[in-house]
Amino acid sequence: MDKDKTVIIKKVAVAVITLLLIAYIVSVIIKANFTQIETQTANLMTVSDSISVNGYFIRDEKLITNKDNGYVSYCIDDGEKISKGEAVADVYSSGDVAANEKIIERLETQIAALRQLNGNSTENVTISPDDIDKNINTYLSQINYNVYNGDLSEAEKNVDDVLYNINERQLVTGKADGFDSKINELQGRIDELKKSNSNYKGKQIKSDVSGYFVSCADGYEGIYGTKDLENIKYGDLSNGKLKAKEVDNNVIGKAIEGVYWYIACEVSAEDALRIKTSYNLSVEIPTVNNTNIDVDVYSVNQESKTSNAVVILRGNYMNTEMSRIRTDDISIVINTYEGIYVPKNAVHEKQVTETVEDENGKEKKETHTVQGVYVLIGNELQFKQIVELYAGEDFVISKNSPEEDELATDEYGVLKAYDDVVVEGANLYDGRIVG
C-alpha cells in the first residue's frame, strides 16, 4: 500500500512539474510574441567628427600708441581692415567734445540721404511701396544678424538704410513732397554743435601698417609671430612659457598685419595623423560664432610619427571677436556627416547567403553580414539595411540614399528618413506581425 502511494505521489509530482514547465514555455512564447514594441522616428542629422583642443592664436601684431593727451575716440571698429597711414582714432580735449563730433557725423550722413531723396521727384521714382517694405524688412533682418555677430558698424549702416527707405516711402506715397525743412532742422543742430566744439583742434592717430585694427592689447603681442610657427614644440604652449608682458598706458590698440591668422594646438600623435590626412578641415570657436570656420594645415611639428605634436592651422575669417581672441577651447572638425540617425541598440546583423557568378561565369555561394534595423510598417516588422557613414559612442549615421553597389545584398530594403525604427522589443524577425 505504501509502495502504491509512493508511485501515485511521484506520478502527481511529475504531472505538476510537466504542467508548470508547459505553462512556463507558453508564457515565454506569449511574452515573446506580445512584448510591446517601442519605435523611434529615423530623423536626418548632421554630426561632426571633431577633436577638442585648446588653441593659441598667433598673428603678426604691431602696437599703436597715442603720444598726445586727451580723450581717445575710435573711428574704426575691431576687426575692420585698415590701410597704412589710415586714421584709427581721434584725440579730443574731452568726452563731451568727442560725443558732439560723433553726433555731427551722424547728422551729416542723414542730411546727405535726404538731399538724395530731394533730387528724386515722384514721377521719376519707379519703386513701389511693397518693394520698399521688403527692403525695410531685409535691412531689419541684417541689423539683427550684424548685432548678433558683433558687427556694430555694419548694423549702424543698416539703420541708415532703414531710415532712408522709410523716408522714400513717404515720398512715394505722397505723404511728403520734400525734405527741405528737415534738412534745415538737422543743419541747425550741426551748427550748434560745431559752435560748442569751436575750440577743438583735431588730432588723429594713424596706423603705420596695413591689416586689421584691434582697440586693445593683451601683452602677448610679439611672443610668437609667423616667423616662429614651425619652431613651436609640444609643451611650449602648456608649460608656463607663455607669459603676458605689461602693456604701456599709451597703447591704444594694435594692427594685425597680413591676411592670415594661425592657431597652434597641442595634440596626440593619433590626432595629428587624422588632421594631416583630412581634406576639409574647419574649426568651431564658441566665442566667435556658431558656424564652422574653414582652415588648412600650415604645419605639423613633431619629433617623430609616434610623438605628440603641435598642429598649426591657418585661416582668414575675421570679425570683431576673432580679432580679439588669444586662446580658447576649440573643436577641430575633421569631417562632417549628414545622414539618418540610428541608436546603436536598434542595429542588428544578419547573415545572408547569395548565389553569384564568378569571373568565369560559374555560380557560387557568398555569405554577407548585413547590418540593419527593424522597421514597423503598419503592424508588420521589416528588416532594412543601413550603410554606416559614421559611428558615435551610442549611435550611427546611416547614408540617406546609398548607391546599389554600397549594399551587401538586394534582398532587403534600405532605411529611409522618417521610418519607424524599433529601438526596444524581443523576438524580432522579418515579417513578424505585431498585434
Contacts in CASP RR format, 6 or more apart in sequence:
PFRMAT RR
TARGET T0000
AUTHOR 0000-0000-0000
METHOD contacts of the structure
MODEL  1
MDKDKTVIIKKVAVAVITLLLIAYIVSVIIKANFTQIETQTANLMTVSDS
ISVNGYFIRDEKLITNKDNGYVSYCIDDGEKISKGEAVADVYSSGDVAAN
EKIIERLETQIAALRQLNGNSTENVTISPDDIDKNINTYLSQINYNVYNG
DLSEAEKNVDDVLYNINERQLVTGKADGFDSKINELQGRIDELKKSNSNY
KGKQIKSDVSGYFVSCADGYEGIYGTKDLENIKYGDLSNGKLKAKEVDNN
VIGKAIEGVYWYIACEVSAEDALRIKTSYNLSVEIPTVNNTNIDVDVYSV
NQESKTSNAVVILRGNYMNTEMSRIRTDDISIVINTYEGIYVPKNAVHEK
QVTETVEDENGKEKKETHTVQGVYVLIGNELQFKQIVELYAGEDFVISKN
SPEEDELATDEYGVLKAYDDVVVEGANLYDGRIVG
31 426 0 8 1.000
32 426 0 8 1.000
32 427 0 8 1.000
33 427 0 8 1.000
34 435 0 8 1.000
35 425 0 8 1.000
35 426 0 8 1.000
35 427 0 8 1.000
36 425 0 8 1.000
37 376 0 8 1.000
37 381 0 8 1.000
37 422 0 8 1.000
37 424 0 8 1.000
37 425 0 8 1.000
37 434 0 8 1.000
38 422 0 8 1.000
38 423 0 8 1.000
38 424 0 8 1.000
38 425 0 8 1.000
39 376 0 8 1.000
39 420 0 8 1.000
39 421 0 8 1.000
39 422 0 8 1.000
39 423 0 8 1.000
40 343 0 8 1.000
40 346 0 8 1.000
40 420 0 8 1.000
40 421 0 8 1.000
40 423 0 8 1.000
41 418 0 8 1.000
41 419 0 8 1.000
41 420 0 8 1.000
41 421 0 8 1.000
42 340 0 8 1.000
42 341 0 8 1.000
42 342 0 8 1.000
42 373 0 8 1.000
42 415 0 8 1.000
42 416 0 8 1.000
42 417 0 8 1.000
42 418 0 8 1.000
42 419 0 8 1.000
42 420 0 8 1.000
42 421 0 8 1.000
43 340 0 8 1.000
43 341 0 8 1.000
43 417 0 8 1.000
43 418 0 8 1.000
44 338 0 8 1.000
44 339 0 8 1.000
44 340 0 8 1.000
44 341 0 8 1.000
44 400 0 8 1.000
44 417 0 8 1.000
45 338 0 8 1.000
45 339 0 8 1.000
45 340 0 8 1.000
45 341 0 8 1.000
45 397 0 8 1.000
46 336 0 8 1.000
46 337 0 8 1.000
46 338 0 8 1.000
46 339 0 8 1.000
47 336 0 8 1.000
47 337 0 8 1.000
47 341 0 8 1.000
47 390 0 8 1.000
47 392 0 8 1.000
47 397 0 8 1.000
48 284 0 8 1.000
48 292 0 8 1.000
48 331 0 8 1.000
48 333 0 8 1.000
48 334 0 8 1.000
48 335 0 8 1.000
48 336 0 8 1.000
48 337 0 8 1.000
49 333 0 8 1.000
49 334 0 8 1.000
49 335 0 8 1.000
49 336 0 8 1.000
49 337 0 8 1.000
49 390 0 8 1.000
50 284 0 8 1.000
50 331 0 8 1.000
50 332 0 8 1.000
50 333 0 8 1.000
50 334 0 8 1.000
51 267 0 8 1.000
51 271 0 8 1.000
51 274 0 8 1.000
51 275 0 8 1.000
51 331 0 8 1.000
51 332 0 8 1.000
51 334 0 8 1.000
52 329 0 8 1.000
52 330 0 8 1.000
52 331 0 8 1.000
53 265 0 8 1.000
53 266 0 8 1.000
53 267 0 8 1.000
53 271 0 8 1.000
53 329 0 8 1.000
53 330 0 8 1.000
53 331 0 8 1.000
53 332 0 8 1.000
54 237 0 8 1.000
54 238 0 8 1.000
54 265 0 8 1.000
54 266 0 8 1.000
54 327 0 8 1.000
54 328 0 8 1.000
54 329 0 8 1.000
54 330 0 8 1.000
55 237 0 8 1.000
55 263 0 8 1.000
55 264 0 8 1.000
55 265 0 8 1.000
55 327 0 8 1.000
55 328 0 8 1.000
55 329 0 8 1.000
55 330 0 8 1.000
56 224 0 8 1.000
56 237 0 8 1.000
56 242 0 8 1.000
56 263 0 8 1.000
56 264 0 8 1.000
56 265 0 8 1.000
56 326 0 8 1.000
56 327 0 8 1.000
57 261 0 8 1.000
57 262 0 8 1.000
57 263 0 8 1.000
57 325 0 8 1.000
57 326 0 8 1.000
57 327 0 8 1.000
57 328 0 8 1.000
58 224 0 8 1.000
58 225 0 8 1.000
58 226 0 8 1.000
58 228 0 8 1.000
58 229 0 8 1.000
58 261 0 8 1.000
58 262 0 8 1.000
58 263 0 8 1.000
58 264 0 8 1.000
58 312 0 8 1.000
59 225 0 8 1.000
59 226 0 8 1.000
59 256 0 8 1.000
59 257 0 8 1.000
59 261 0 8 1.000
59 262 0 8 1.000
60 225 0 8 1.000
60 226 0 8 1.000
60 256 0 8 1.000
60 257 0 8 1.000
60 258 0 8 1.000
61 214 0 8 1.000
61 221 0 8 1.000
61 222 0 8 1.000
61 254 0 8 1.000
61 255 0 8 1.000
61 256 0 8 1.000
61 257 0 8 1.000
62 207 0 8 1.000
62 208 0 8 1.000
62 209 0 8 1.000
62 254 0 8 1.000
62 255 0 8 1.000
62 257 0 8 1.000
63 217 0 8 1.000
63 221 0 8 1.000
63 251 0 8 1.000
63 253 0 8 1.000
63 254 0 8 1.000
64 88 0 8 1.000
64 205 0 8 1.000
64 207 0 8 1.000
64 208 0 8 1.000
64 251 0 8 1.000
64 252 0 8 1.000
64 253 0 8 1.000
64 254 0 8 1.000
64 255 0 8 1.000
65 205 0 8 1.000
65 248 0 8 1.000
65 250 0 8 1.000
65 251 0 8 1.000
65 252 0 8 1.000
66 72 0 8 1.000
66 89 0 8 1.000
66 91 0 8 1.000
66 205 0 8 1.000
66 250 0 8 1.000
66 251 0 8 1.000
66 252 0 8 1.000
67 250 0 8 1.000
68 91 0 8 1.000
68 203 0 8 1.000
69 91 0 8 1.000
70 91 0 8 1.000
70 92 0 8 1.000
70 93 0 8 1.000
70 94 0 8 1.000
71 91 0 8 1.000
71 92 0 8 1.000
71 93 0 8 1.000
71 94 0 8 1.000
71 95 0 8 1.000
71 97 0 8 1.000
71 98 0 8 1.000
72 89 0 8 1.000
72 90 0 8 1.000
72 91 0 8 1.000
72 92 0 8 1.000
72 205 0 8 1.000
72 252 0 8 1.000
73 89 0 8 1.000
73 90 0 8 1.000
73 91 0 8 1.000
73 92 0 8 1.000
73 95 0 8 1.000
73 98 0 8 1.000
73 101 0 8 1.000
73 102 0 8 1.000
74 88 0 8 1.000
74 89 0 8 1.000
74 215 0 8 1.000
75 87 0 8 1.000
75 88 0 8 1.000
75 89 0 8 1.000
75 90 0 8 1.000
76 82 0 8 1.000
76 86 0 8 1.000
76 87 0 8 1.000
76 88 0 8 1.000
76 89 0 8 1.000
76 213 0 8 1.000
77 151 0 8 1.000
77 152 0 8 1.000
77 153 0 8 1.000
77 213 0 8 1.000
77 320 0 8 1.000
78 213 0 8 1.000
78 214 0 8 1.000
78 215 0 8 1.000
78 216 0 8 1.000
78 320 0 8 1.000
78 323 0 8 1.000
78 324 0 8 1.000
79 212 0 8 1.000
79 213 0 8 1.000
79 214 0 8 1.000
79 256 0 8 1.000
79 318 0 8 1.000
79 319 0 8 1.000
79 320 0 8 1.000
79 322 0 8 1.000
79 323 0 8 1.000
80 153 0 8 1.000
80 212 0 8 1.000
80 213 0 8 1.000
81 210 0 8 1.000
81 211 0 8 1.000
81 212 0 8 1.000
81 213 0 8 1.000
82 88 0 8 1.000
82 207 0 8 1.000
82 210 0 8 1.000
82 211 0 8 1.000
82 212 0 8 1.000
82 213 0 8 1.000
82 255 0 8 1.000
83 207 0 8 1.000
83 210 0 8 1.000
83 211 0 8 1.000
84 207 0 8 1.000
84 208 0 8 1.000
84 209 0 8 1.000
84 210 0 8 1.000
85 206 0 8 1.000
85 207 0 8 1.000
85 208 0 8 1.000
86 206 0 8 1.000
86 207 0 8 1.000
87 204 0 8 1.000
87 205 0 8 1.000
87 206 0 8 1.000
88 205 0 8 1.000
88 206 0 8 1.000
88 207 0 8 1.000
88 213 0 8 1.000
88 252 0 8 1.000
88 253 0 8 1.000
88 255 0 8 1.000
89 204 0 8 1.000
89 205 0 8 1.000
89 252 0 8 1.000
90 98 0 8 1.000
90 101 0 8 1.000
90 202 0 8 1.000
90 203 0 8 1.000
90 204 0 8 1.000
90 205 0 8 1.000
91 202 0 8 1.000
91 203 0 8 1.000
91 204 0 8 1.000
91 205 0 8 1.000
92 98 0 8 1.000
92 101 0 8 1.000
92 200 0 8 1.000
92 202 0 8 1.000
93 199 0 8 1.000
93 200 0 8 1.000
97 196 0 8 1.000
97 197 0 8 1.000
97 200 0 8 1.000
100 193 0 8 1.000
100 196 0 8 1.000
100 197 0 8 1.000
101 197 0 8 1.000
101 200 0 8 1.000
103 189 0 8 1.000
103 193 0 8 1.000
104 190 0 8 1.000
104 193 0 8 1.000
104 194 0 8 1.000
104 197 0 8 1.000
107 186 0 8 1.000
107 189 0 8 1.000
107 190 0 8 1.000
107 193 0 8 1.000
108 190 0 8 1.000
109 160 0 8 1.000
110 160 0 8 1.000
110 163 0 8 1.000
110 186 0 8 1.000
111 183 0 8 1.000
111 186 0 8 1.000
111 187 0 8 1.000
111 190 0 8 1.000
113 160 0 8 1.000
113 163 0 8 1.000
113 164 0 8 1.000
113 167 0 8 1.000
114 167 0 8 1.000
114 179 0 8 1.000
114 182 0 8 1.000
114 183 0 8 1.000
114 186 0 8 1.000
115 179 0 8 1.000
115 183 0 8 1.000
117 164 0 8 1.000
117 167 0 8 1.000
117 168 0 8 1.000
117 171 0 8 1.000
117 178 0 8 1.000
117 179 0 8 1.000
118 178 0 8 1.000
118 179 0 8 1.000
118 180 0 8 1.000
118 183 0 8 1.000
120 168 0 8 1.000
120 171 0 8 1.000
122 171 0 8 1.000
122 172 0 8 1.000
122 174 0 8 1.000
125 168 0 8 1.000
125 171 0 8 1.000
125 172 0 8 1.000
127 168 0 8 1.000
127 172 0 8 1.000
128 172 0 8 1.000
129 169 0 8 1.000
129 172 0 8 1.000
129 173 0 8 1.000
132 165 0 8 1.000
132 168 0 8 1.000
132 169 0 8 1.000
132 172 0 8 1.000
133 169 0 8 1.000
135 161 0 8 1.000
135 165 0 8 1.000
136 162 0 8 1.000
136 165 0 8 1.000
136 166 0 8 1.000
136 169 0 8 1.000
139 158 0 8 1.000
139 161 0 8 1.000
139 162 0 8 1.000
139 165 0 8 1.000
140 158 0 8 1.000
140 162 0 8 1.000
142 154 0 8 1.000
142 155 0 8 1.000
142 158 0 8 1.000
143 155 0 8 1.000
143 158 0 8 1.000
143 159 0 8 1.000
143 162 0 8 1.000
146 152 0 8 1.000
146 154 0 8 1.000
146 155 0 8 1.000
146 158 0 8 1.000
147 155 0 8 1.000
149 289 0 8 1.000
149 319 0 8 1.000
149 320 0 8 1.000
150 319 0 8 1.000
150 320 0 8 1.000
150 321 0 8 1.000
151 319 0 8 1.000
151 320 0 8 1.000
152 320 0 8 1.000
167 176 0 8 1.000
167 179 0 8 1.000
169 175 0 8 1.000
170 176 0 8 1.000
171 177 0 8 1.000
171 178 0 8 1.000
205 252 0 8 1.000
207 213 0 8 1.000
207 255 0 8 1.000
208 255 0 8 1.000
209 255 0 8 1.000
209 257 0 8 1.000
210 255 0 8 1.000
210 257 0 8 1.000
210 258 0 8 1.000
211 255 0 8 1.000
211 256 0 8 1.000
211 257 0 8 1.000
211 258 0 8 1.000
212 255 0 8 1.000
212 256 0 8 1.000
212 318 0 8 1.000
212 323 0 8 1.000
213 253 0 8 1.000
213 254 0 8 1.000
213 255 0 8 1.000
213 256 0 8 1.000
213 323 0 8 1.000
214 253 0 8 1.000
214 254 0 8 1.000
214 255 0 8 1.000
214 256 0 8 1.000
214 323 0 8 1.000
214 324 0 8 1.000
215 252 0 8 1.000
215 253 0 8 1.000
216 253 0 8 1.000
216 254 0 8 1.000
216 324 0 8 1.000
217 247 0 8 1.000
217 251 0 8 1.000
217 253 0 8 1.000
217 254 0 8 1.000
218 244 0 8 1.000
218 247 0 8 1.000
218 326 0 8 1.000
219 244 0 8 1.000
219 245 0 8 1.000
219 246 0 8 1.000
219 247 0 8 1.000
220 242 0 8 1.000
220 244 0 8 1.000
220 245 0 8 1.000
220 326 0 8 1.000
221 245 0 8 1.000
221 254 0 8 1.000
223 242 0 8 1.000
223 245 0 8 1.000
224 232 0 8 1.000
224 264 0 8 1.000
226 260 0 8 1.000
226 262 0 8 1.000
229 262 0 8 1.000
229 264 0 8 1.000
229 298 0 8 1.000
229 299 0 8 1.000
229 312 0 8 1.000
230 299 0 8 1.000
230 301 0 8 1.000
230 312 0 8 1.000
231 301 0 8 1.000
232 264 0 8 1.000
232 301 0 8 1.000
232 310 0 8 1.000
232 312 0 8 1.000
233 301 0 8 1.000
233 310 0 8 1.000
234 266 0 8 1.000
234 301 0 8 1.000
234 302 0 8 1.000
234 303 0 8 1.000
234 307 0 8 1.000
234 308 0 8 1.000
234 309 0 8 1.000
234 310 0 8 1.000
235 241 0 8 1.000
235 266 0 8 1.000
235 310 0 8 1.000
236 242 0 8 1.000
236 310 0 8 1.000
237 264 0 8 1.000
237 266 0 8 1.000
237 310 0 8 1.000
238 266 0 8 1.000
256 323 0 8 1.000
259 316 0 8 1.000
260 314 0 8 1.000
260 315 0 8 1.000
260 316 0 8 1.000
261 314 0 8 1.000
261 315 0 8 1.000
261 316 0 8 1.000
261 318 0 8 1.000
261 322 0 8 1.000
262 298 0 8 1.000
262 312 0 8 1.000
262 313 0 8 1.000
262 314 0 8 1.000
262 315 0 8 1.000
263 283 0 8 1.000
263 295 0 8 1.000
263 312 0 8 1.000
263 313 0 8 1.000
263 330 0 8 1.000
264 310 0 8 1.000
264 311 0 8 1.000
264 312 0 8 1.000
265 310 0 8 1.000
265 311 0 8 1.000
265 312 0 8 1.000
265 313 0 8 1.000
265 330 0 8 1.000
265 332 0 8 1.000
266 308 0 8 1.000
266 309 0 8 1.000
266 310 0 8 1.000
267 275 0 8 1.000
267 308 0 8 1.000
267 309 0 8 1.000
267 310 0 8 1.000
267 311 0 8 1.000
268 308 0 8 1.000
268 309 0 8 1.000
269 302 0 8 1.000
269 305 0 8 1.000
269 306 0 8 1.000
269 307 0 8 1.000
269 308 0 8 1.000
269 309 0 8 1.000
271 311 0 8 1.000
272 300 0 8 1.000
272 302 0 8 1.000
272 308 0 8 1.000
272 309 0 8 1.000
272 311 0 8 1.000
273 305 0 8 1.000
274 334 0 8 1.000
275 281 0 8 1.000
275 297 0 8 1.000
275 300 0 8 1.000
275 311 0 8 1.000
275 332 0 8 1.000
275 334 0 8 1.000
276 297 0 8 1.000
276 300 0 8 1.000
278 297 0 8 1.000
278 334 0 8 1.000
278 335 0 8 1.000
280 335 0 8 1.000
280 336 0 8 1.000
281 294 0 8 1.000
281 295 0 8 1.000
281 296 0 8 1.000
281 297 0 8 1.000
281 313 0 8 1.000
281 332 0 8 1.000
281 333 0 8 1.000
281 334 0 8 1.000
282 292 0 8 1.000
282 293 0 8 1.000
282 294 0 8 1.000
282 295 0 8 1.000
282 332 0 8 1.000
282 333 0 8 1.000
283 292 0 8 1.000
283 293 0 8 1.000
283 295 0 8 1.000
283 313 0 8 1.000
283 330 0 8 1.000
283 331 0 8 1.000
283 332 0 8 1.000
283 333 0 8 1.000
284 290 0 8 1.000
284 291 0 8 1.000
284 292 0 8 1.000
284 293 0 8 1.000
284 330 0 8 1.000
284 331 0 8 1.000
284 333 0 8 1.000
285 293 0 8 1.000
285 322 0 8 1.000
285 325 0 8 1.000
285 328 0 8 1.000
285 330 0 8 1.000
286 328 0 8 1.000
286 329 0 8 1.000
286 330 0 8 1.000
287 321 0 8 1.000
287 325 0 8 1.000
287 328 0 8 1.000
288 319 0 8 1.000
288 321 0 8 1.000
288 322 0 8 1.000
288 325 0 8 1.000
289 319 0 8 1.000
289 321 0 8 1.000
292 333 0 8 1.000
292 336 0 8 1.000
293 315 0 8 1.000
293 317 0 8 1.000
294 315 0 8 1.000
294 317 0 8 1.000
295 313 0 8 1.000
295 314 0 8 1.000
295 315 0 8 1.000
296 313 0 8 1.000
296 314 0 8 1.000
296 315 0 8 1.000
297 311 0 8 1.000
297 312 0 8 1.000
297 313 0 8 1.000
297 314 0 8 1.000
298 312 0 8 1.000
298 313 0 8 1.000
298 314 0 8 1.000
299 311 0 8 1.000
299 312 0 8 1.000
300 309 0 8 1.000
300 310 0 8 1.000
300 311 0 8 1.000
300 312 0 8 1.000
301 309 0 8 1.000
301 310 0 8 1.000
301 311 0 8 1.000
301 312 0 8 1.000
302 308 0 8 1.000
302 309 0 8 1.000
302 310 0 8 1.000
311 332 0 8 1.000
313 332 0 8 1.000
335 390 0 8 1.000
337 389 0 8 1.000
337 390 0 8 1.000
337 397 0 8 1.000
338 397 0 8 1.000
338 400 0 8 1.000
339 389 0 8 1.000
339 397 0 8 1.000
339 398 0 8 1.000
339 399 0 8 1.000
339 400 0 8 1.000
339 417 0 8 1.000
340 386 0 8 1.000
340 397 0 8 1.000
340 398 0 8 1.000
340 399 0 8 1.000
340 400 0 8 1.000
340 415 0 8 1.000
340 416 0 8 1.000
340 417 0 8 1.000
341 395 0 8 1.000
341 397 0 8 1.000
342 373 0 8 1.000
342 386 0 8 1.000
342 395 0 8 1.000
342 396 0 8 1.000
342 397 0 8 1.000
342 398 0 8 1.000
342 415 0 8 1.000
342 421 0 8 1.000
343 394 0 8 1.000
343 395 0 8 1.000
343 421 0 8 1.000
343 423 0 8 1.000
344 391 0 8 1.000
344 392 0 8 1.000
344 394 0 8 1.000
344 395 0 8 1.000
344 396 0 8 1.000
345 394 0 8 1.000
345 423 0 8 1.000
345 424 0 8 1.000
346 373 0 8 1.000
346 374 0 8 1.000
346 421 0 8 1.000
346 422 0 8 1.000
346 423 0 8 1.000
347 371 0 8 1.000
347 372 0 8 1.000
347 373 0 8 1.000
347 386 0 8 1.000
347 396 0 8 1.000
348 371 0 8 1.000
348 372 0 8 1.000
348 373 0 8 1.000
348 374 0 8 1.000
348 383 0 8 1.000
348 428 0 8 1.000
349 369 0 8 1.000
349 370 0 8 1.000
349 371 0 8 1.000
349 372 0 8 1.000
350 369 0 8 1.000
350 370 0 8 1.000
350 372 0 8 1.000
350 383 0 8 1.000
350 412 0 8 1.000
351 367 0 8 1.000
351 368 0 8 1.000
351 369 0 8 1.000
351 370 0 8 1.000
352 367 0 8 1.000
352 368 0 8 1.000
352 369 0 8 1.000
352 370 0 8 1.000
352 408 0 8 1.000
352 409 0 8 1.000
352 411 0 8 1.000
353 365 0 8 1.000
353 366 0 8 1.000
353 367 0 8 1.000
353 368 0 8 1.000
354 365 0 8 1.000
354 366 0 8 1.000
354 367 0 8 1.000
354 368 0 8 1.000
354 409 0 8 1.000
354 411 0 8 1.000
355 363 0 8 1.000
355 364 0 8 1.000
355 365 0 8 1.000
355 366 0 8 1.000
356 363 0 8 1.000
356 364 0 8 1.000
356 365 0 8 1.000
356 366 0 8 1.000
357 363 0 8 1.000
357 364 0 8 1.000
358 364 0 8 1.000
368 408 0 8 1.000
368 409 0 8 1.000
369 408 0 8 1.000
370 385 0 8 1.000
370 408 0 8 1.000
370 409 0 8 1.000
370 411 0 8 1.000
370 412 0 8 1.000
371 385 0 8 1.000
371 386 0 8 1.000
371 388 0 8 1.000
371 408 0 8 1.000
372 383 0 8 1.000
372 384 0 8 1.000
372 385 0 8 1.000
372 386 0 8 1.000
372 412 0 8 1.000
372 415 0 8 1.000
373 383 0 8 1.000
373 384 0 8 1.000
373 386 0 8 1.000
373 415 0 8 1.000
373 421 0 8 1.000
373 422 0 8 1.000
374 381 0 8 1.000
374 382 0 8 1.000
374 383 0 8 1.000
374 384 0 8 1.000
374 421 0 8 1.000
374 422 0 8 1.000
374 428 0 8 1.000
374 430 0 8 1.000
375 381 0 8 1.000
375 382 0 8 1.000
375 383 0 8 1.000
375 384 0 8 1.000
375 415 0 8 1.000
375 419 0 8 1.000
375 420 0 8 1.000
375 421 0 8 1.000
375 422 0 8 1.000
376 382 0 8 1.000
376 420 0 8 1.000
376 422 0 8 1.000
376 434 0 8 1.000
377 420 0 8 1.000
379 433 0 8 1.000
379 434 0 8 1.000
379 435 0 8 1.000
380 431 0 8 1.000
380 432 0 8 1.000
380 433 0 8 1.000
380 434 0 8 1.000
381 422 0 8 1.000
381 428 0 8 1.000
381 429 0 8 1.000
381 430 0 8 1.000
381 431 0 8 1.000
381 432 0 8 1.000
381 433 0 8 1.000
381 434 0 8 1.000
382 412 0 8 1.000
382 413 0 8 1.000
382 430 0 8 1.000
382 431 0 8 1.000
383 412 0 8 1.000
383 413 0 8 1.000
383 429 0 8 1.000
383 430 0 8 1.000
384 412 0 8 1.000
384 413 0 8 1.000
384 414 0 8 1.000
384 415 0 8 1.000
384 416 0 8 1.000
384 419 0 8 1.000
385 407 0 8 1.000
385 408 0 8 1.000
385 409 0 8 1.000
385 412 0 8 1.000
385 413 0 8 1.000
385 414 0 8 1.000
385 415 0 8 1.000
386 396 0 8 1.000
386 398 0 8 1.000
386 399 0 8 1.000
386 414 0 8 1.000
386 415 0 8 1.000
387 398 0 8 1.000
387 399 0 8 1.000
387 402 0 8 1.000
387 406 0 8 1.000
387 407 0 8 1.000
387 414 0 8 1.000
388 396 0 8 1.000
388 397 0 8 1.000
388 398 0 8 1.000
388 399 0 8 1.000
389 396 0 8 1.000
389 397 0 8 1.000
389 398 0 8 1.000
389 399 0 8 1.000
390 396 0 8 1.000
390 397 0 8 1.000
391 397 0 8 1.000
398 415 0 8 1.000
399 406 0 8 1.000
400 416 0 8 1.000
400 417 0 8 1.000
402 414 0 8 1.000
404 410 0 8 1.000
407 414 0 8 1.000
412 430 0 8 1.000
415 421 0 8 1.000
422 428 0 8 1.000
END
